[in-house]
Amino acid sequence: MLLEGERIVTDILHSGPPPERVVLEERRFERSDTVLQLCERSGVPVSRATVRMMAKITETRHPQGVA
């Protein structure tokens, strides 16, 4: 199952069973990103994706860069 959006991914990282992987858009690696920090603390693998890649894997019309 693919979950999209910063809020749901953050909620899962805080309280749910850890996801197998989180995909973040490249721009999120350029700044201090809450989701990236939570993944690092939780030991959740993170994959980088371009804007084009995120558009292909998500169903959201305007992806937030987190899946």
C-alpha positions, 0 to 999 in steps of 0.5 A: 500500500502506498500512503501519500502526504506529509501528515499521514506519513508523519503520523505513521512514523510517530505512532504506527508500525514503521513503513517499509520505506519512505519516498521523498522528493529530492528537494526535501533533502536540501533542507531540514525536513521533519519526515527525513529526520523521523525516518533517520531516527526510526531506521526507516529507509528513504528513497530519493525521487525526482518530481517526475518520478513522484508524479508517476508513483502517486495518485495525488494531483499535486503531490507533497513530495512524500509517499 
